Amino acid sequence: MRDLVVEAKNIKNGIMLKLKGELMFIDAQEFMLKTPERVKGKGKNVVLDMDDLRFIDSSGLGSMLYVSQACKMQDQTMYIVRANDKVAKSLKTIKKVGTFELHDPVVE
């Protein structure tokens, strides 16, 4: 991925993915297709830590919806934590159609 780095860390009952950079059109499809496979079988909780995610565009938001639905189909719950104000505002616009939970503190 060009503008996005994703680092994985095992946590109690799941996996945490730390997103760094920007999630935009250029990386959205790869993120959308690789993430569900990456988290499959890693536990009930999928936590996306967005503390270092600077920006997300509409393609990135679409990939979040796809990943959240894929997690749900794998009997996992996707949590989004520590998003900055700009990213959180964008995520709130899709929250009603998404199957993720948006939190301030880290869920472990």
C-alpha positions in Angstrom: 0.0 0.0 0.0 1.3 3.4 -0.9 -0.1 5.9 1.6 -1.2 3.5 4.3 0.8 1.3 6.7 -1.1 -1.3 8.7 0.7 -2.9 11.7 -0.9 -5.9 13.4 -0.7 -6.8 17.1 -2.4 -9.7 18.9 -4.6 -8.6 21.8 -6.8 -10.5 24.3 -9.7 -12.0 22.4 -8.6 -10.5 19.0 -6.3 -8.5 16.9 -5.4 -4.8 16.7 -4.5 -3.1 13.5 -2.8 0.2 13.8 -3.4 2.4 10.7 -0.8 5.0 9.8 -0.9 7.6 7.0 -3.9 8.1 4.8 -6.6 5.7 3.6 -7.6 7.0 0.2 -8.7 5.6 -3.2 -5.2 4.4 -4.1 -5.1 2.0 -1.1 -8.7 1.4 -0.3 -9.2 -1.7 -2.5 -6.1 -3.4 -1.2 -7.1 -2.6 2.4 -10.6 -3.8 1.7 -9.6 -7.1 0.2 -6.6 -8.0 2.5 -8.0 -7.0 5.9 -10.8 -9.6 6.3 -8.4 -12.4 5.5 -5.7 -10.9 7.8 -8.1 -10.9 10.8 -9.9 -14.1 10.1 -9.5 -16.6 13.0 -7.7 -14.1 15.1 -10.4 -13.8 17.8 -13.8 -12.1 18.3 -12.5 -8.5 18.4 -11.0 -6.5 15.6 -9.7 -3.2 16.8 -8.6 -0.5 14.3 -6.4 2.0 16.1 -6.6 5.2 14.0 -4.4 7.4 16.2 -1.9 7.8 13.3 -4.4 7.9 10.5 -4.4 11.5 9.2 -7.1 11.3 6.5 -9.8 9.1 5.0 -11.6 9.8 1.8 -14.9 8.4 0.5 -13.2 5.3 -1.0 -11.6 4.7 2.4 -15.0 5.0 4.1 -16.4 2.5 1.6 -13.6 0.1 2.5 -14.4 0.5 6.2 -18.0 -0.5 5.5 -16.8 -3.6 3.5 -14.4 -4.6 6.2 -16.9 -4.1 9.0 -19.4 -6.3 7.1 -16.8 -9.0 6.4 -15.9 -9.1 10.1 -19.6 -9.4 11.0 -19.9 -12.4 8.6 -16.8 -13.9 10.3 -18.6 -13.5 13.8 -16.2 -10.7 14.7 -16.9 -7.2 16.0 -14.9 -4.3 14.5 -14.1 -1.5 16.9 -12.6 1.8 15.7 -10.6 3.7 18.3 -8.6 6.9 18.7 -9.7 8.5 15.4 -8.8 12.2 15.2 -11.6 14.7 14.9 -11.6 14.9 11.1 -11.5 11.1 10.6 -14.1 10.5 13.4 -16.5 13.1 11.7 -16.2 11.2 8.4 -16.8 7.8 10.1 -19.9 9.1 11.9 -21.4 9.9 8.5 -21.4 6.2 7.7 -22.1 4.8 11.1 -25.8 4.1 10.5 -25.0 1.8 7.6 -21.8 0.3 9.1 -21.5 -2.6 11.5 -18.6 -1.2 13.5 -18.4 0.5 16.9 -16.6 3.9 17.2 -14.8 4.4 20.6 -12.4 6.9 22.1 -10.6 4.5 24.5 -8.7 1.5 23.3 -10.7 -1.8 23.7 -8.6 -4.7 24.8 
